[in-house]
Amino acid sequence: MNYKADEHTDVETGPDLAPMFALLEAARNVQGQFEAALDSIGLSPAKYQALDALVKAGQPLALSELAGCLNCVRSNVTQLADRLETDGLMERVDDPTDRRAIRAVITPLGMEKHAAGAKVIRALQEKFAGKVSESDGMAFKRVLSALQ
């Protein structure tokens, strides 16, 4: 078939992808700054999230419960718990009600690291919040909620 490119000017060009790419780039930027902020105090996002779950629980958690809090599988939590324990941020303790079970408990150092992590995260949130008006921030939260 013989045709010229200008004969097909009625072909759809597709959706405008600029907003999608801008959102993805912003997410990468936020993630990078988030990871760097936590790295500055010796934590990864996964370690901070696990410490946060232990702090919020206010009691030792079975590793399966911790996995549920983190929305991941038990084998991933076991590896994460190994790293937290090696760093002195968490300990495994016997479950007083089930001698077969082990629970994770945050250590005093883990509490300190969690507090430091919360501090750098708050500072990062304030930095981002300072870049947008209050009404834009509220609209952004609504948009993010709608996209989840």
Secondary structure, DSSP 4 states (H G I P E B T S, - for coil): ----GGGGTTS------HHHHHHHHHHHHHHHHHHHHHHTTT--HHHHHHHHHHHHH-S-EEHHHHHHHHTS-HHHHHHHHHHHHHTTSEEEEEETTEEEEEEEEE-HHHHHHHHHHHHHHHHHHHHHHTTS-HHHHHHHHHHHHHH-
